Amino acid sequence: MLSTQHKANILRKAGYAVPAEPGSANCIHQTAQCWEKAIDTLYVSYSARRAAKSLRDAEEARMLALLQLRSAKACA
């Protein structure tokens, strides 16, 4: 299982605006539990978007292969 810090790093690299970690200069009275919950929520959203994109890409590839197969049969 990924740590909250690791999830935050992944989200930053993916371009998400990640809340400042508690104890940092940019953080205004945020508890560690609230920060972890915010990161977990963002990470679930990020993961769901990636999964949905993978499914769309797979369906697009399947449809393209099917169309190519039908096209090849029509020309034969």
PDB file of N, CA, C and O in Angstrom, chain B, residues numbered from 101:
ATOM      1  N   MET B 101       0.843  -1.180   0.000  1.00  0.00           N
ATOM      2  CA  MET B 101       0.000   0.000   0.000  1.00  0.00           C
ATOM      3  C   MET B 101       0.887   1.242   0.000  1.00  0.00           C
ATOM      4  O   MET B 101       1.912   1.286   0.680  1.00  0.00           O
ATOM      5  N   LEU B 102       0.487   2.231  -0.759  1.00  0.00           N
ATOM      6  CA  LEU B 102       1.266   3.458  -0.858  1.00  0.00           C
ATOM      7  C   LEU B 102       1.075   4.341   0.368  1.00  0.00           C
ATOM      8  O   LEU B 102      -0.014   4.417   0.937  1.00  0.00           O
ATOM      9  N   SER B 103       2.146   4.998   0.757  1.00  0.00           N
ATOM     10  CA  SER B 103       2.027   5.950   1.857  1.00  0.00           C
ATOM     11  C   SER B 103       1.351   7.217   1.347  1.00  0.00           C
ATOM     12  O   SER B 103       1.291   7.463   0.142  1.00  0.00           O
ATOM     13  N   THR B 104       0.848   8.006   2.271  1.00  0.00           N
ATOM     14  CA  THR B 104       0.194   9.250   1.894  1.00  0.00           C
ATOM     15  C   THR B 104       1.188  10.177   1.203  1.00  0.00           C
ATOM     16  O   THR B 104       0.829  10.855   0.240  1.00  0.00           O
ATOM     17  N   GLN B 105       2.412  10.216   1.672  1.00  0.00           N
ATOM     18  CA  GLN B 105       3.438  11.059   1.065  1.00  0.00           C
ATOM     19  C   GLN B 105       3.705  10.624  -0.385  1.00  0.00           C
ATOM     20  O   GLN B 105       3.853  11.457  -1.279  1.00  0.00           O
ATOM     21  N   HIS B 106       3.764   9.308  -0.596  1.00  0.00           N
ATOM     22  CA  HIS B 106       3.987   8.783  -1.946  1.00  0.00           C
ATOM     23  C   HIS B 106       2.824   9.150  -2.871  1.00  0.00           C
ATOM     24  O   HIS B 106       3.036   9.532  -4.022  1.00  0.00           O
ATOM     25  N   LYS B 107       1.603   9.031  -2.363  1.00  0.00           N
ATOM     26  CA  LYS B 107       0.423   9.409  -3.148  1.00  0.00           C
ATOM     27  C   LYS B 107       0.488  10.893  -3.503  1.00  0.00           C
ATOM     28  O   LYS B 107       0.185  11.274  -4.633  1.00  0.00           O
ATOM     29  N   ALA B 108       0.878  11.727  -2.547  1.00  0.00           N
ATOM     30  CA  ALA B 108       0.981  13.167  -2.789  1.00  0.00           C
ATOM     31  C   ALA B 108       2.012  13.450  -3.882  1.00  0.00           C
ATOM     32  O   ALA B 108       1.787  14.309  -4.734  1.00  0.00           O
ATOM     33  N   ASN B 109       3.122  12.744  -3.864  1.00  0.00           N
ATOM     34  CA  ASN B 109       4.152  12.929  -4.891  1.00  0.00           C
ATOM     35  C   ASN B 109       3.641  12.523  -6.268  1.00  0.00           C
ATOM     36  O   ASN B 109       3.904  13.211  -7.254  1.00  0.00           O
ATOM     37  N   ILE B 110       2.918  11.417  -6.342  1.00  0.00           N
ATOM     38  CA  ILE B 110       2.342  10.965  -7.612  1.00  0.00           C
ATOM     39  C   ILE B 110       1.363  12.012  -8.142  1.00  0.00           C
ATOM     40  O   ILE B 110       1.371  12.336  -9.329  1.00  0.00           O
ATOM     41  N   LEU B 111       0.527  12.533  -7.254  1.00  0.00           N
ATOM     42  CA  LEU B 111      -0.448  13.540  -7.666  1.00  0.00           C
ATOM     43  C   LEU B 111       0.239  14.810  -8.164  1.00  0.00           C
ATOM     44  O   LEU B 111      -0.185  15.392  -9.163  1.00  0.00           O
ATOM     45  N   ARG B 112       1.289  15.241  -7.480  1.00  0.00           N
ATOM     46  CA  ARG B 112       2.032  16.428  -7.923  1.00  0.00           C
ATOM     47  C   ARG B 112       2.598  16.215  -9.320  1.00  0.00           C
ATOM     48  O   ARG B 112       2.480  17.081 -10.186  1.00  0.00           O
ATOM     49  N   LYS B 113       3.215  15.053  -9.533  1.00  0.00           N
ATOM     50  CA  LYS B 113       3.804  14.746 -10.842  1.00  0.00           C
ATOM     51  C   LYS B 113       2.743  14.697 -11.935  1.00  0.00           C
ATOM     52  O   LYS B 113       3.028  14.994 -13.095  1.00  0.00           O
ATOM     53  N   ALA B 114       1.519  14.324 -11.567  1.00  0.00           N
ATOM     54  CA  ALA B 114       0.421  14.249 -12.534  1.00  0.00           C
ATOM     55  C   ALA B 114      -0.226  15.613 -12.756  1.00  0.00           C
ATOM     56  O   ALA B 114      -1.133  15.746 -13.578  1.00  0.00           O
ATOM     57  N   GLY B 115       0.237  16.624 -12.028  1.00  0.00           N
ATOM     58  CA  GLY B 115      -0.271  17.975 -12.236  1.00  0.00           C
ATOM     59  C   GLY B 115      -1.408  18.388 -11.332  1.00  0.00           C
ATOM     60  O   GLY B 115      -2.032  19.422 -11.571  1.00  0.00           O
ATOM     61  N   TYR B 116      -1.697  17.621 -10.309  1.00  0.00           N
ATOM     62  CA  TYR B 116      -2.758  17.969  -9.378  1.00  0.00           C
ATOM     63  C   TYR B 116      -2.256  18.995  -8.363  1.00  0.00           C
ATOM     64  O   TYR B 116      -1.082  18.986  -7.991  1.00  0.00           O
ATOM     65  N   ALA B 117      -3.142  19.868  -7.923  1.00  0.00           N
ATOM     66  CA  ALA B 117      -2.823  20.818  -6.855  1.00  0.00           C
ATOM     67  C   ALA B 117      -2.994  20.078  -5.533  1.00  0.00           C
ATOM     68  O   ALA B 117      -4.113  19.778  -5.116  1.00  0.00           O
ATOM     69  N   VAL B 118      -1.883  19.792  -4.888  1.00  0.00           N
ATOM     70  CA  VAL B 118      -1.884  19.018  -3.646  1.00  0.00           C
ATOM     71  C   VAL B 118      -1.806  19.977  -2.471  1.00  0.00           C
ATOM     72  O   VAL B 118      -0.965  20.875  -2.462  1.00  0.00           O
ATOM     73  N   PRO B 119      -2.681  19.798  -1.465  1.00  0.00           N
ATOM     74  CA  PRO B 119      -2.613  20.673  -0.293  1.00  0.00           C
ATOM     75  C   PRO B 119      -1.264  20.531   0.414  1.00  0.00           C
ATOM     76  O   PRO B 119      -0.639  19.471   0.391  1.00  0.00           O
ATOM     77  N   ALA B 120      -0.838  21.615   1.035  1.00  0.00           N
ATOM     78  CA  ALA B 120       0.435  21.611   1.759  1.00  0.00           C
ATOM     79  C   ALA B 120       0.370  20.638   2.930  1.00  0.00           C
ATOM     80  O   ALA B 120      -0.658  20.486   3.591  1.00  0.00           O
ATOM     81  N   GLU B 121       1.485  19.997   3.157  1.00  0.00           N
ATOM     82  CA  GLU B 121       1.591  19.028   4.244  1.00  0.00           C
ATOM     83  C   GLU B 121       1.577  19.753   5.590  1.00  0.00           C
ATOM     84  O   GLU B 121       2.172  20.823   5.718  1.00  0.00           O
ATOM     85  N   PRO B 122       0.910  19.188   6.589  1.00  0.00           N
ATOM     86  CA  PRO B 122       0.894  19.823   7.909  1.00  0.00           C
ATOM     87  C   PRO B 122       2.322  20.042   8.422  1.00  0.00           C
ATOM     88  O   PRO B 122       3.189  19.181   8.278  1.00  0.00           O
ATOM     89  N   GLY B 123       2.541  21.208   9.019  1.00  0.00           N
ATOM     90  CA  GLY B 123       3.863  21.519   9.545  1.00  0.00           C
ATOM     91  C   GLY B 123       4.701  22.329   8.584  1.00  0.00           C
ATOM     92  O   GLY B 123       5.743  22.856   8.975  1.00  0.00           O
ATOM     93  N   SER B 124       4.270  22.448   7.316  1.00  0.00           N
ATOM     94  CA  SER B 124       5.018  23.245   6.352  1.00  0.00           C
ATOM     95  C   SER B 124       4.626  24.712   6.498  1.00  0.00           C
ATOM     96  O   SER B 124       3.607  25.033   7.110  1.00  0.00           O
ATOM     97  N   ALA B 125       5.430  25.586   5.939  1.00  0.00           N
ATOM     98  CA  ALA B 125       5.185  27.023   6.053  1.00  0.00           C
ATOM     99  C   ALA B 125       3.898  27.444   5.347  1.00  0.00           C
ATOM    100  O   ALA B 125       3.289  28.442   5.732  1.00  0.00           O
ATOM    101  N   ASN B 126       3.477  26.716   4.337  1.00  0.00           N
ATOM    102  CA  ASN B 126       2.275  27.069   3.567  1.00  0.00           C
ATOM    103  C   ASN B 126       0.987  26.526   4.171  1.00  0.00           C
ATOM    104  O   ASN B 126      -0.099  26.807   3.664  1.00  0.00           O
ATOM    105  N   CYS B 127       1.091  25.769   5.226  1.00  0.00           N
ATOM    106  CA  CYS B 127      -0.071  25.104   5.813  1.00  0.00           C
ATOM    107  C   CYS B 127      -0.676  25.966   6.923  1.00  0.00           C
ATOM    108  O   CYS B 127       0.031  26.460   7.801  1.00  0.00           O
ATOM    109  N   ILE B 128      -1.992  26.133   6.863  1.00  0.00           N
ATOM    110  CA  ILE B 128      -2.668  26.944   7.875  1.00  0.00           C
ATOM    111  C   ILE B 128      -3.531  26.037   8.734  1.00  0.00           C
ATOM    112  O   ILE B 128      -4.635  25.668   8.336  1.00  0.00           O
ATOM    113  N   HIS B 129      -3.041  25.682   9.891  1.00  0.00           N
ATOM    114  CA  HIS B 129      -3.788  24.921  10.905  1.00  0.00           C
ATOM    115  C   HIS B 129      -4.517  23.696  10.358  1.00  0.00           C
ATOM    116  O   HIS B 129      -5.703  23.504  10.623  1.00  0.00           O
ATOM    117  N   GLN B 130      -3.827  22.898   9.621  1.00  0.00           N
ATOM    118  CA  GLN B 130      -4.426  21.684   9.067  1.00  0.00           C
ATOM    119  C   GLN B 130      -3.870  20.487   9.834  1.00  0.00           C
ATOM    120  O   GLN B 130      -2.659  20.386  10.034  1.00  0.00           O
ATOM    121  N   THR B 131      -4.728  19.600  10.256  1.00  0.00           N
ATOM    122  CA  THR B 131      -4.261  18.428  10.983  1.00  0.00           C
ATOM    123  C   THR B 131      -3.756  17.385   9.999  1.00  0.00           C
ATOM    124  O   THR B 131      -4.120  17.380   8.823  1.00  0.00           O
ATOM    125  N   ALA B 132      -2.921  16.516  10.504  1.00  0.00           N
ATOM    126  CA  ALA B 132      -2.379  15.441   9.666  1.00  0.00           C
ATOM    127  C   ALA B 132      -3.498  14.552   9.137  1.00  0.00           C
ATOM    128  O   ALA B 132      -3.444  14.108   7.990  1.00  0.00           O
ATOM    129  N   GLN B 133      -4.506  14.290   9.955  1.00  0.00           N
ATOM    130  CA  GLN B 133      -5.615  13.438   9.511  1.00  0.00           C
ATOM    131  C   GLN B 133      -6.398  14.078   8.374  1.00  0.00           C
ATOM    132  O   GLN B 133      -6.798  13.394   7.431  1.00  0.00           O
ATOM    133  N   CYS B 134      -6.618  15.383   8.457  1.00  0.00           N
ATOM    134  CA  CYS B 134      -7.338  16.082   7.383  1.00  0.00           C
ATOM    135  C   CYS B 134      -6.522  16.050   6.099  1.00  0.00           C
ATOM    136  O   CYS B 134      -7.068  15.859   5.012  1.00  0.00           O
ATOM    137  N   TRP B 135      -5.203  16.239   6.228  1.00  0.00           N
ATOM    138  CA  TRP B 135      -4.330  16.217   5.057  1.00  0.00           C
ATOM    139  C   TRP B 135      -4.347  14.840   4.414  1.00  0.00           C
ATOM    140  O   TRP B 135      -4.463  14.725   3.194  1.00  0.00           O
ATOM    141  N   GLU B 136      -4.233  13.791   5.229  1.00  0.00           N
ATOM    142  CA  GLU B 136      -4.245  12.425   4.703  1.00  0.00           C
ATOM    143  C   GLU B 136      -5.561  12.124   3.993  1.00  0.00           C
ATOM    144  O   GLU B 136      -5.573  11.496   2.934  1.00  0.00           O
ATOM    145  N   LYS B 137      -6.665  12.574   4.581  1.00  0.00           N
ATOM    146  CA  LYS B 137      -7.972  12.343   3.961  1.00  0.00           C
ATOM    147  C   LYS B 137      -8.070  13.082   2.629  1.00  0.00           C
ATOM    148  O   LYS B 137      -8.587  12.533   1.656  1.00  0.00           O
ATOM    149  N   ALA B 138      -7.582  14.312   2.573  1.00  0.00           N
ATOM    150  CA  ALA B 138      -7.611  15.089   1.328  1.00  0.00           C
ATOM    151  C   ALA B 138      -6.778  14.408   0.248  1.00  0.00           C
ATOM    152  O   ALA B 138      -7.199  14.319  -0.905  1.00  0.00           O
ATOM    153  N   ILE B 139      -5.600  13.931   0.623  1.00  0.00           N
ATOM    154  CA  ILE B 139      -4.727  13.255  -0.337  1.00  0.00           C
ATOM    155  C   ILE B 139      -5.375  11.957  -0.815  1.00  0.00           C
ATOM    156  O   ILE B 139      -5.374  11.661  -2.010  1.00  0.00           O
ATOM    157  N   ASP B 140      -5.928  11.182   0.121  1.00  0.00           N
ATOM    158  CA  ASP B 140      -6.591   9.928  -0.257  1.00  0.00           C
ATOM    159  C   ASP B 140      -7.758  10.182  -1.209  1.00  0.00           C
ATOM    160  O   ASP B 140      -7.946   9.435  -2.170  1.00  0.00           O
ATOM    161  N   THR B 141      -8.536  11.220  -0.952  1.00  0.00           N
ATOM    162  CA  THR B 141      -9.663  11.553  -1.812  1.00  0.00           C
ATOM    163  C   THR B 141      -9.185  11.927  -3.211  1.00  0.00           C
ATOM    164  O   THR B 141      -9.737  11.455  -4.205  1.00  0.00           O
ATOM    165  N   LEU B 142      -8.164  12.771  -3.291  1.00  0.00           N
ATOM    166  CA  LEU B 142      -7.598  13.148  -4.587  1.00  0.00           C
ATOM    167  C   LEU B 142      -7.038  11.937  -5.317  1.00  0.00           C
ATOM    168  O   LEU B 142      -7.194  11.812  -6.532  1.00  0.00           O
ATOM    169  N   TYR B 143      -6.384  11.041  -4.574  1.00  0.00           N
ATOM    170  CA  TYR B 143      -5.761   9.875  -5.193  1.00  0.00           C
ATOM    171  C   TYR B 143      -6.811   8.910  -5.744  1.00  0.00           C
ATOM    172  O   TYR B 143      -6.616   8.317  -6.806  1.00  0.00           O
ATOM    173  N   VAL B 144      -7.907   8.755  -5.034  1.00  0.00           N
ATOM    174  CA  VAL B 144      -8.994   7.896  -5.524  1.00  0.00           C
ATOM    175  C   VAL B 144      -9.552   8.469  -6.823  1.00  0.00           C
ATOM    176  O   VAL B 144      -9.807   7.730  -7.775  1.00  0.00           O
ATOM    177  N   SER B 145      -9.739   9.785  -6.858  1.00  0.00           N
ATOM    178  CA  SER B 145     -10.227  10.436  -8.076  1.00  0.00           C
ATOM    179  C   SER B 145      -9.237  10.250  -9.220  1.00  0.00           C
ATOM    180  O   SER B 145      -9.634   9.927 -10.339  1.00  0.00           O
ATOM    181  N   TYR B 146      -7.971  10.448  -8.948  1.00  0.00           N
ATOM    182  CA  TYR B 146      -6.909  10.268  -9.945  1.00  0.00           C
ATOM    183  C   TYR B 146      -6.901   8.831 -10.472  1.00  0.00           C
ATOM    184  O   TYR B 146      -6.819   8.605 -11.680  1.00  0.00           O
ATOM    185  N   SER B 147      -6.985   7.872  -9.561  1.00  0.00           N
ATOM    186  CA  SER B 147      -6.977   6.460  -9.957  1.00  0.00           C
ATOM    187  C   SER B 147      -8.196   6.108 -10.802  1.00  0.00           C
ATOM    188  O   SER B 147      -8.083   5.367 -11.779  1.00  0.00           O
ATOM    189  N   ALA B 148      -9.347   6.632 -10.434  1.00  0.00           N
ATOM    190  CA  ALA B 148     -10.569   6.364 -11.194  1.00  0.00           C
ATOM    191  C   ALA B 148     -10.469   6.951 -12.602  1.00  0.00           C
ATOM    192  O   ALA B 148     -10.891   6.321 -13.572  1.00  0.00           O
ATOM    193  N   ARG B 149      -9.916   8.146 -12.710  1.00  0.00           N
ATOM    194  CA  ARG B 149      -9.751   8.757 -14.036  1.00  0.00           C
ATOM    195  C   ARG B 149      -8.794   7.950 -14.899  1.00  0.00           C
ATOM    196  O   ARG B 149      -9.037   7.757 -16.090  1.00  0.00           O
ATOM    197  N   ARG B 150      -7.709   7.479 -14.299  1.00  0.00           N
ATOM    198  CA  ARG B 150      -6.752   6.661 -15.060  1.00  0.00           C
ATOM    199  C   ARG B 150      -7.394   5.355 -15.510  1.00  0.00           C
ATOM    200  O   ARG B 150      -7.197   4.925 -16.646  1.00  0.00           O
ATOM    201  N   ALA B 151      -8.160   4.723 -14.624  1.00  0.00           N
ATOM    202  CA  ALA B 151      -8.827   3.467 -14.976  1.00  0.00           C
ATOM    203  C   ALA B 151      -9.835   3.693 -16.094  1.00  0.00           C
ATOM    204  O   ALA B 151      -9.923   2.895 -17.027  1.00  0.00           O
ATOM    205  N   ALA B 152     -10.592   4.777 -16.000  1.00  0.00           N
ATOM    206  CA  ALA B 152     -11.579   5.075 -17.042  1.00  0.00           C
ATOM    207  C   ALA B 152     -10.886   5.318 -18.382  1.00  0.00           C
ATOM    208  O   ALA B 152     -11.362   4.858 -19.420  1.00  0.00           O
ATOM    209  N   LYS B 153      -9.776   6.031 -18.364  1.00  0.00           N
ATOM    210  CA  LYS B 153      -9.034   6.287 -19.602  1.00  0.00           C
ATOM    211  C   LYS B 153      -8.510   4.978 -20.187  1.00  0.00           C
ATOM    212  O   LYS B 153      -8.566   4.776 -21.400  1.00  0.00           O
ATOM    213  N   SER B 154      -8.006   4.095 -19.340  1.00  0.00           N
ATOM    214  CA  SER B 154      -7.522   2.801 -19.819  1.00  0.00           C
ATOM    215  C   SER B 154      -8.640   2.000 -20.468  1.00  0.00           C
ATOM    216  O   SER B 154      -8.437   1.363 -21.503  1.00  0.00           O
ATOM    217  N   LEU B 155      -9.812   2.032 -19.863  1.00  0.00           N
ATOM    218  CA  LEU B 155     -10.957   1.321 -20.442  1.00  0.00           C
ATOM    219  C   LEU B 155     -11.369   1.920 -21.777  1.00  0.00           C
ATOM    220  O   LEU B 155     -11.667   1.193 -22.725  1.00  0.00           O
ATOM    221  N   ARG B 156     -11.385   3.256 -21.853  1.00  0.00           N
ATOM    222  CA  ARG B 156     -11.720   3.904 -23.130  1.00  0.00           C
ATOM    223  C   ARG B 156     -10.693   3.561 -24.203  1.00  0.00           C
ATOM    224  O   ARG B 156     -11.055   3.270 -25.343  1.00  0.00           O
ATOM    225  N   ASP B 157      -9.419   3.596 -23.839  1.00  0.00           N
ATOM    226  CA  ASP B 157      -8.356   3.265 -24.793  1.00  0.00           C
ATOM    227  C   ASP B 157      -8.462   1.819 -25.271  1.00  0.00           C
ATOM    228  O   ASP B 157      -8.283   1.535 -26.455  1.00  0.00           O
ATOM    229  N   ALA B 158      -8.754   0.910 -24.344  1.00  0.00           N
ATOM    230  CA  ALA B 158      -8.889  -0.503 -24.706  1.00  0.00           C
ATOM    231  C   ALA B 158     -10.085  -0.710 -25.636  1.00  0.00           C
ATOM    232  O   ALA B 158     -10.001  -1.468 -26.601  1.00  0.00           O
ATOM    233  N   GLU B 159     -11.187  -0.040 -25.345  1.00  0.00           N
ATOM    234  CA  GLU B 159     -12.374  -0.168 -26.192  1.00  0.00           C
ATOM    235  C   GLU B 159     -12.102   0.419 -27.578  1.00  0.00           C
ATOM    236  O   GLU B 159     -12.539  -0.136 -28.586  1.00  0.00           O
ATOM    237  N   GLU B 160     -11.392   1.524 -27.626  1.00  0.00           N
ATOM    238  CA  GLU B 160     -11.043   2.130 -28.913  1.00  0.00           C
ATOM    239  C   GLU B 160     -10.150   1.187 -29.726  1.00  0.00           C
ATOM    240  O   GLU B 160     -10.349   1.031 -30.931  1.00  0.00           O
ATOM    241  N   ALA B 161      -9.175   0.564 -29.078  1.00  0.00           N
ATOM    242  CA  ALA B 161      -8.292  -0.381 -29.775  1.00  0.00           C
ATOM    243  C   ALA B 161      -9.075  -1.596 -30.262  1.00  0.00           C
ATOM    244  O   ALA B 161      -8.827  -2.093 -31.361  1.00  0.00           O
ATOM    245  N   ARG B 162     -10.014  -2.078 -29.455  1.00  0.00           N
ATOM    246  CA  ARG B 162     -10.833  -3.225 -29.837  1.00  0.00           C
ATOM    247  C   ARG B 162     -11.685  -2.893 -31.055  1.00  0.00           C
ATOM    248  O   ARG B 162     -11.792  -3.686 -31.990  1.00  0.00           O
ATOM    249  N   MET B 163     -12.290  -1.708 -31.027  1.00  0.00           N
ATOM    250  CA  MET B 163     -13.135  -1.301 -32.152  1.00  0.00           C
ATOM    251  C   MET B 163     -12.309  -1.096 -33.423  1.00  0.00           C
ATOM    252  O   MET B 163     -12.753  -1.448 -34.516  1.00  0.00           O
ATOM    253  N   LEU B 164     -11.128  -0.537 -33.284  1.00  0.00           N
ATOM    254  CA  LEU B 164     -10.257  -0.337 -34.448  1.00  0.00           C
ATOM    255  C   LEU B 164      -9.855  -1.680 -35.052  1.00  0.00           C
ATOM    256  O   LEU B 164      -9.863  -1.839 -36.273  1.00  0.00           O
ATOM    257  N   ALA B 165      -9.503  -2.643 -34.204  1.00  0.00           N
ATOM    258  CA  ALA B 165      -9.132  -3.966 -34.698  1.00  0.00           C
ATOM    259  C   ALA B 165     -10.307  -4.639 -35.396  1.00  0.00           C
ATOM    260  O   ALA B 165     -10.141  -5.285 -36.430  1.00  0.00           O
ATOM    261  N   LEU B 166     -11.489  -4.482 -34.824  1.00  0.00           N
ATOM    262  CA  LEU B 166     -12.694  -5.058 -35.434  1.00  0.00           C
ATOM    263  C   LEU B 166     -12.972  -4.427 -36.802  1.00  0.00           C
ATOM    264  O   LEU B 166     -13.289  -5.129 -37.762  1.00  0.00           O
ATOM    265  N   LEU B 167     -12.853  -3.115 -36.881  1.00  0.00           N
ATOM    266  CA  LEU B 167     -13.073  -2.431 -38.164  1.00  0.00           C
ATOM    267  C   LEU B 167     -12.032  -2.838 -39.200  1.00  0.00           C
ATOM    268  O   LEU B 167     -12.361  -3.018 -40.373  1.00  0.00           O
ATOM    269  N   GLN B 168     -10.782  -2.984 -38.777  1.00  0.00           N
ATOM    270  CA  GLN B 168      -9.741  -3.417 -39.693  1.00  0.00           C
ATOM    271  C   GLN B 168     -10.013  -4.827 -40.202  1.00  0.00           C
ATOM    272  O   GLN B 168      -9.820  -5.119 -41.382  1.00  0.00           O
ATOM    273  N   LEU B 169     -10.459  -5.688 -39.309  1.00  0.00           N
ATOM    274  CA  LEU B 169     -10.785  -7.066 -39.703  1.00  0.00           C
ATOM    275  C   LEU B 169     -11.946  -7.082 -40.704  1.00  0.00           C
ATOM    276  O   LEU B 169     -11.885  -7.795 -41.706  1.00  0.00           O
ATOM    277  N   ARG B 170     -12.976  -6.322 -40.448  1.00  0.00           N
ATOM    278  CA  ARG B 170     -14.112  -6.257 -41.352  1.00  0.00           C
ATOM    279  C   ARG B 170     -13.707  -5.665 -42.700  1.00  0.00           C
ATOM    280  O   ARG B 170     -14.165  -6.121 -43.748  1.00  0.00           O
ATOM    281  N   SER B 171     -12.865  -4.668 -42.666  1.00  0.00           N
ATOM    282  CA  SER B 171     -12.388  -4.044 -43.896  1.00  0.00           C
ATOM    283  C   SER B 171     -11.573  -5.043 -44.722  1.00  0.00           C
ATOM    284  O   SER B 171     -11.709  -5.105 -45.944  1.00  0.00           O
ATOM    285  N   ALA B 172     -10.735  -5.814 -44.053  1.00  0.00           N
ATOM    286  CA  ALA B 172      -9.923  -6.806 -44.750  1.00  0.00           C
ATOM    287  C   ALA B 172     -10.793  -7.892 -45.375  1.00  0.00           C
ATOM    288  O   ALA B 172     -10.517  -8.353 -46.482  1.00  0.00           O
ATOM    289  N   LYS B 173     -11.839  -8.296 -44.668  1.00  0.00           N
ATOM    290  CA  LYS B 173     -12.769  -9.322 -45.188  1.00  0.00           C
ATOM    291  C   LYS B 173     -13.542  -8.782 -46.378  1.00  0.00           C
ATOM    292  O   LYS B 173     -13.816  -9.515 -47.329  1.00  0.00           O
ATOM    293  N   ALA B 174     -13.898  -7.495 -46.330  1.00  0.00           N
ATOM    294  CA  ALA B 174     -14.663  -6.894 -47.420  1.00  0.00           C
ATOM    295  C   ALA B 174     -13.842  -6.788 -48.693  1.00  0.00           C
ATOM    296  O   ALA B 174     -14.379  -6.874 -49.797  1.00  0.00           O
ATOM    297  N   CYS B 175     -12.541  -6.603 -48.533  1.00  0.00           N
ATOM    298  CA  CYS B 175     -11.655  -6.470 -49.694  1.00  0.00           C
ATOM    299  C   CYS B 175     -11.271  -7.826 -50.269  1.00  0.00           C
ATOM    300  O   CYS B 175     -10.831  -7.910 -51.416  1.00  0.00           O
ATOM    301  N   ALA B 176     -11.430  -8.871 -49.497  1.00  0.00           N
ATOM    302  CA  ALA B 176     -10.981 -10.207 -49.943  1.00  0.00           C
ATOM    303  C   ALA B 176     -11.952 -10.871 -50.886  1.00  0.00           C
ATOM    304  O   ALA B 176     -11.707 -11.990 -51.338  1.00  0.00           O
TER     305      ALA B 176
END
